[in-house]
């Protein structure tokens, strides 16, 4: 995979005006309060100058296999749409099922279907902000 990750410092120095304003967005009290309300828990902006936010950049043929996150939730902002692929797929509240598997099956979709778990594929477009509890739900980016 040629996936590239840019940290907050790299993004803040970007010649793109939109990227240079990410710090203001993610430290805005309006945004922080909104996210806190959605998650029903108080969240705080990170003080880590490098890791407070980052960009995942996927190139052709890149993807992220089925997994559960370590963090309770993630907050993602779609900055660019892919020409093909790039689908975000998830199985809501599937952690207990995954833990019973022991190891990831070859055909995850079929294994989830056998457990009557519906895969969801939201249509994400530029500017979409999505808040996701990735520790609870198996997911991938194709």
DABELCOR-V366065 format. One line per field, one symbol per residue. ss: DSSP state (@ for helix, = for strand, . for the rest). phi: phi as a letter, one per 20 degrees, with the letter a starting at -180 (. if undefined). A space follows every 10 residues. Layout:
ss = ???
phi = ???
This chain:
ss = ...====@@@ @@....@@@@ .@@@@@@.@@ @@@@@@@@@. .......... ...====... ...====... ...====... .......=== =...@@@@@@ @......@@@ @@@@....== ........== ==.....=== =.
phi = .dgdddegff ffefffffff efffffdfff fffffgffel bfdcffeffe dfabdedddg meacfgadfe efbccccfeb eefbmmfecb dgldgfffff fncfffdfgf ffffemdefd cfedcgnfdc dceffecgbb ce
